[in-house]
């Protein structure tokens, strides 16, 4: 299973309303992008909600090889 590339999808409607959604950014890391977008767009966040990625966690696989002397 391949991890989704982190993306920020920004949409501007015909009325000029800007919306953005993070994809593939897990947990609270997505919140870092709110301030970045506000600075870039010289705008203020009106509403915000978590996506399903907020609850997902990164799978970390750890494998160890050990030599064991058997008696």
N, CA, C and O atoms as a GROMACS GRO file, in nm:
protein
  284
    1UNK      N    1   0.085  -0.119   0.000
    1UNK     CA    2   0.000   0.000   0.000
    1UNK      C    3   0.089   0.124   0.000
    1UNK      O    4   0.176   0.138   0.086
    2UNK      N    5   0.068   0.212  -0.094
    2UNK     CA    6   0.148   0.333  -0.104
    2UNK      C    7   0.081   0.448  -0.032
    2UNK      O    8  -0.041   0.465  -0.039
    3UNK      N    9   0.162   0.527   0.036
    3UNK     CA   10   0.108   0.644   0.106
    3UNK      C   11   0.074   0.752   0.004
    3UNK      O   12   0.144   0.770  -0.096
    4UNK      N   13  -0.033   0.822   0.030
    4UNK     CA   14  -0.075   0.931  -0.058
    4UNK      C   15   0.021   1.048  -0.043
    4UNK      O   16   0.062   1.082   0.068
    5UNK      N   17   0.058   1.110  -0.155
    5UNK     CA   18   0.143   1.228  -0.151
    5UNK      C   19   0.069   1.341  -0.080
    5UNK      O   20  -0.048   1.365  -0.110
    6UNK      N   21   0.133   1.411   0.013
    6UNK     CA   22   0.068   1.525   0.078
    6UNK      C   23   0.036   1.633  -0.026
    6UNK      O   24   0.121   1.671  -0.106
    7UNK      N   25  -0.088   1.682  -0.022
    7UNK     CA   26  -0.131   1.785  -0.117
    7UNK      C   27  -0.218   1.887  -0.046
    7UNK      O   28  -0.283   1.858   0.055
    8UNK      N   29  -0.219   2.005  -0.101
    8UNK     CA   30  -0.308   2.110  -0.057
    8UNK      C   31  -0.389   2.151  -0.179
    8UNK      O   32  -0.333   2.202  -0.276
    9UNK      N   33  -0.521   2.129  -0.174
    9UNK     CA   34  -0.608   2.159  -0.288
    9UNK      C   35  -0.681   2.289  -0.258
    9UNK      O   36  -0.759   2.298  -0.163
   10UNK      N   37  -0.656   2.390  -0.341
   10UNK     CA   38  -0.718   2.522  -0.324
   10UNK      C   39  -0.815   2.544  -0.439
   10UNK      O   40  -0.781   2.523  -0.555
   11UNK      N   41  -0.938   2.585  -0.406
   11UNK     CA   42  -1.041   2.608  -0.506
   11UNK      C   43  -1.095   2.751  -0.490
   11UNK      O   44  -1.120   2.797  -0.379
   12UNK      N   45  -1.112   2.819  -0.603
   12UNK     CA   46  -1.172   2.953  -0.603
   12UNK      C   47  -1.301   2.943  -0.683
   12UNK      O   48  -1.300   2.909  -0.801
   13UNK      N   49  -1.413   2.974  -0.618
   13UNK     CA   50  -1.543   2.966  -0.686
   13UNK      C   51  -1.563   3.086  -0.778
   13UNK      O   52  -1.485   3.182  -0.774
   14UNK      N   53  -1.666   3.082  -0.860
   14UNK     CA   54  -1.696   3.194  -0.950
   14UNK      C   55  -1.733   3.320  -0.873
   14UNK      O   56  -1.725   3.430  -0.926
   15UNK      N   57  -1.775   3.303  -0.746
   15UNK     CA   58  -1.807   3.419  -0.661
   15UNK      C   59  -1.683   3.472  -0.589
   15UNK      O   60  -1.691   3.571  -0.517
   16UNK      N   61  -1.568   3.407  -0.610
   16UNK     CA   62  -1.445   3.452  -0.547
   16UNK      C   63  -1.418   3.392  -0.410
   16UNK      O   64  -1.325   3.433  -0.340
   17UNK      N   65  -1.500   3.295  -0.370
   17UNK     CA   66  -1.481   3.230  -0.240
   17UNK      C   67  -1.368   3.126  -0.253
   17UNK      O   68  -1.371   3.041  -0.341
   18UNK      N   69  -1.272   3.136  -0.164
   18UNK     CA   70  -1.157   3.046  -0.166
   18UNK      C   71  -1.179   2.936  -0.062
   18UNK      O   72  -1.212   2.965   0.053
   19UNK      N   73  -1.159   2.811  -0.102
   19UNK     CA   74  -1.164   2.700  -0.007
   19UNK      C   75  -1.039   2.616  -0.028
   19UNK      O   76  -0.983   2.612  -0.138
   20UNK      N   77  -0.997   2.550   0.078
   20UNK     CA   78  -0.877   2.467   0.069
   20UNK      C   79  -0.896   2.341   0.150
   20UNK      O   80  -0.968   2.340   0.250
   21UNK      N   81  -0.833   2.234   0.105
   21UNK     CA   82  -0.841   2.106   0.175
   21UNK      C   83  -0.704   2.040   0.168
   21UNK      O   84  -0.642   2.036   0.062
   22UNK      N   85  -0.658   1.988   0.281
   22UNK     CA   86  -0.534   1.912   0.280
   22UNK      C   87  -0.568   1.766   0.252
   22UNK      O   88  -0.671   1.716   0.296
   23UNK      N   89  -0.481   1.701   0.178
   23UNK     CA   90  -0.499   1.558   0.149
   23UNK      C   91  -0.366   1.488   0.172
   23UNK      O   92  -0.261   1.533   0.127
   24UNK      N   93  -0.373   1.377   0.242
   24UNK     CA   94  -0.252   1.301   0.269
   24UNK      C   95  -0.166   1.359   0.379
   24UNK      O   96  -0.052   1.316   0.398
   25UNK      N   97  -0.217   1.457   0.451
   25UNK     CA   98  -0.145   1.517   0.564
   25UNK      C   99  -0.217   1.470   0.689
   25UNK      O  100  -0.331   1.510   0.716
   26UNK      N  101  -0.151   1.384   0.766
   26UNK     CA  102  -0.218   1.315   0.876
   26UNK      C  103  -0.208   1.388   1.009
   26UNK      O  104  -0.110   1.458   1.036
   27UNK      N  105  -0.311   1.371   1.090
   27UNK     CA  106  -0.312   1.427   1.226
   27UNK      C  107  -0.318   1.579   1.227
   27UNK      O  108  -0.370   1.641   1.134
   28UNK      N  109  -0.265   1.637   1.334
   28UNK     CA  110  -0.272   1.782   1.353
   28UNK      C  111  -0.179   1.861   1.261
   28UNK      O  112  -0.186   1.984   1.259
   29UNK      N  113  -0.094   1.793   1.185
   29UNK     CA  114  -0.004   1.865   1.094
   29UNK      C  115  -0.081   1.949   0.993
   29UNK      O  116  -0.029   2.049   0.944
   30UNK      N  117  -0.204   1.910   0.963
   30UNK     CA  118  -0.285   1.986   0.867
   30UNK      C  119  -0.312   2.128   0.916
   30UNK      O  120  -0.329   2.220   0.836
   31UNK      N  121  -0.316   2.145   1.047
   31UNK     CA  122  -0.346   2.277   1.104
   31UNK      C  123  -0.236   2.379   1.074
   31UNK      O  124  -0.263   2.499   1.073
   32UNK      N  125  -0.113   2.333   1.051
   32UNK     CA  126  -0.004   2.424   1.017
   32UNK      C  127  -0.031   2.500   0.888
   32UNK      O  128   0.018   2.611   0.869
   33UNK      N  129  -0.109   2.442   0.801
   33UNK     CA  130  -0.135   2.502   0.670
   33UNK      C  131  -0.240   2.613   0.675
   33UNK      O  132  -0.249   2.693   0.582
   34UNK      N  133  -0.318   2.618   0.781
   34UNK     CA  134  -0.420   2.724   0.793
   34UNK      C  135  -0.352   2.861   0.796
   34UNK      O  136  -0.389   2.950   0.720
   35UNK      N  137  -0.253   2.877   0.883
   35UNK     CA  138  -0.182   3.005   0.894
   35UNK      C  139  -0.107   3.039   0.766
   35UNK      O  140  -0.102   3.155   0.725
   36UNK      N  141  -0.049   2.939   0.703
   36UNK     CA  142   0.024   2.962   0.577
   36UNK      C  143  -0.071   3.015   0.470
   36UNK      O  144  -0.039   3.111   0.401
   37UNK      N  145  -0.187   2.952   0.458
   37UNK     CA  146  -0.286   2.998   0.358
   37UNK      C  147  -0.336   3.139   0.389
   37UNK      O  148  -0.351   3.221   0.299
   38UNK      N  149  -0.363   3.166   0.516
   38UNK     CA  150  -0.409   3.300   0.553
   38UNK      C  151  -0.306   3.405   0.513
   38UNK      O  152  -0.341   3.512   0.463
   39UNK      N  153  -0.178   3.376   0.536
   39UNK     CA  154  -0.072   3.470   0.498
   39UNK      C  155  -0.062   3.486   0.346
   39UNK      O  156  -0.053   3.598   0.296
   40UNK      N  157  -0.063   3.374   0.274
   40UNK     CA  158  -0.050   3.380   0.129
   40UNK      C  159  -0.166   3.452   0.062
   40UNK      O  160  -0.147   3.526  -0.035
   41UNK      N  161  -0.286   3.432   0.114
   41UNK     CA  162  -0.405   3.489   0.053
   41UNK      C  163  -0.448   3.621   0.115
   41UNK      O  164  -0.545   3.683   0.070
   42UNK      N  165  -0.376   3.665   0.218
   42UNK     CA  166  -0.414   3.785   0.293
   42UNK      C  167  -0.561   3.774   0.332
   42UNK      O  168  -0.640   3.867   0.312
   43UNK      N  169  -0.596   3.658   0.388
   43UNK     CA  170  -0.736   3.630   0.422
   43UNK      C  171  -0.744   3.575   0.564
   43UNK      O  172  -0.643   3.549   0.629
   44UNK      N  173  -0.867   3.559   0.609
   44UNK     CA  174  -0.894   3.506   0.742
   44UNK      C  175  -0.984   3.384   0.727
   44UNK      O  176  -1.075   3.383   0.644
   45UNK      N  177  -0.957   3.281   0.806
   45UNK     CA  178  -1.038   3.159   0.801
   45UNK      C  179  -1.177   3.186   0.858
   45UNK      O  180  -1.190   3.238   0.969
   46UNK      N  181  -1.280   3.151   0.782
   46UNK     CA  182  -1.418   3.170   0.826
   46UNK      C  183  -1.469   3.044   0.892
   46UNK      O  184  -1.536   3.050   0.996
   47UNK      N  185  -1.440   2.929   0.834
   47UNK     CA  186  -1.480   2.802   0.895
   47UNK      C  187  -1.374   2.697   0.865
   47UNK      O  188  -1.301   2.706   0.766
   48UNK      N  189  -1.368   2.599   0.952
   48UNK     CA  190  -1.267   2.494   0.938
   48UNK      C  191  -1.324   2.364   0.994
   48UNK      O  192  -1.399   2.365   1.091
   49UNK      N  193  -1.287   2.253   0.932
   49UNK     CA  194  -1.333   2.121   0.979
   49UNK      C  195  -1.226   2.018   0.947
   49UNK      O  196  -1.149   2.034   0.852
   50UNK      N  197  -1.222   1.914   1.026
   50UNK     CA  198  -1.126   1.806   1.004
   50UNK      C  199  -1.176   1.712   0.894
   50UNK      O  200  -1.295   1.688   0.879
   51UNK      N  201  -1.080   1.661   0.816
   51UNK     CA  202  -1.111   1.558   0.717
   51UNK      C  203  -1.082   1.422   0.780
   51UNK      O  204  -1.036   1.414   0.894
   52UNK      N  205  -1.107   1.317   0.706
   52UNK     CA  206  -1.079   1.182   0.755
   52UNK      C  207  -0.930   1.162   0.781
   52UNK      O  208  -0.893   1.079   0.865
   53UNK      N  209  -0.844   1.236   0.711
   53UNK     CA  210  -0.700   1.223   0.731
   53UNK      C  211  -0.657   1.265   0.872
   53UNK      O  212  -0.554   1.220   0.921
   54UNK      N  213  -0.735   1.350   0.936
   54UNK     CA  214  -0.699   1.394   1.070
   54UNK      C  215  -0.694   1.277   1.167
   54UNK      O  216  -0.608   1.272   1.254
   55UNK      N  217  -0.784   1.183   1.152
   55UNK     CA  218  -0.791   1.068   1.243
   55UNK      C  219  -0.694   0.956   1.203
   55UNK      O  220  -0.663   0.869   1.284
   56UNK      N  221  -0.648   0.959   1.079
   56UNK     CA  222  -0.555   0.854   1.035
   56UNK      C  223  -0.418   0.875   1.097
   56UNK      O  224  -0.381   0.987   1.131
   57UNK      N  225  -0.345   0.767   1.112
   57UNK     CA  226  -0.209   0.776   1.163
   57UNK      C  227  -0.114   0.716   1.061
   57UNK      O  228  -0.153   0.639   0.974
   58UNK      N  229   0.010   0.752   1.075
   58UNK     CA  230   0.112   0.698   0.986
   58UNK      C  231   0.154   0.562   1.036
   58UNK      O  232   0.184   0.545   1.154
   59UNK      N  233   0.157   0.465   0.947
   59UNK     CA  234   0.203   0.332   0.984
   59UNK      C  235   0.355   0.332   0.988
   59UNK      O  236   0.422   0.367   0.890
   60UNK      N  237   0.408   0.293   1.101
   60UNK     CA  238   0.552   0.283   1.116
   60UNK      C  239   0.586   0.137   1.135
   60UNK      O  240   0.539   0.072   1.229
   61UNK      N  241   0.668   0.086   1.046
   61UNK     CA  242   0.708  -0.054   1.054
   61UNK      C  243   0.853  -0.058   1.098
   61UNK      O  244   0.940   0.008   1.042
   62UNK      N  245   0.876  -0.138   1.201
   62UNK     CA  246   1.012  -0.151   1.252
   62UNK      C  247   1.051  -0.298   1.248
   62UNK      O  248   0.979  -0.385   1.298
   63UNK      N  249   1.164  -0.324   1.189
   63UNK     CA  250   1.210  -0.462   1.179
   63UNK      C  251   1.351  -0.468   1.235
   63UNK      O  252   1.435  -0.384   1.204
   64UNK      N  253   1.375  -0.568   1.317
   64UNK     CA  254   1.508  -0.588   1.373
   64UNK      C  255   1.556  -0.728   1.342
   64UNK      O  256   1.481  -0.825   1.352
   65UNK      N  257   1.682  -0.739   1.304
   65UNK     CA  258   1.745  -0.868   1.285
   65UNK      C  259   1.845  -0.887   1.398
   65UNK      O  260   1.927  -0.799   1.425
   66UNK      N  261   1.837  -1.001   1.463
   66UNK     CA  262   1.929  -1.028   1.573
   66UNK      C  263   1.989  -1.166   1.557
   66UNK      O  264   1.921  -1.261   1.517
   67UNK      N  265   2.116  -1.175   1.588
   67UNK     CA  266   2.182  -1.305   1.593
   67UNK      C  267   2.166  -1.359   1.734
   67UNK      O  268   2.201  -1.292   1.832
   68UNK      N  269   2.114  -1.478   1.745
   68UNK     CA  270   2.091  -1.539   1.876
   68UNK      C  271   2.169  -1.669   1.882
   68UNK      O  272   2.156  -1.755   1.795
   69UNK      N  273   2.251  -1.682   1.986
   69UNK     CA  274   2.323  -1.808   2.008
   69UNK      C  275   2.230  -1.905   2.078
   69UNK      O  276   2.182  -1.879   2.188
   70UNK      N  277   2.206  -2.014   2.013
   70UNK     CA  278   2.118  -2.115   2.074
   70UNK      C  279   2.206  -2.216   2.148
   70UNK      O  280   2.302  -2.268   2.091
   71UNK      N  281   2.173  -2.242   2.272
   71UNK     CA  282   2.253  -2.334   2.354
   71UNK      C  283   2.214  -2.477   2.333
   71UNK      O  284   2.272  -2.567   2.395
   0.00000   0.00000   0.00000
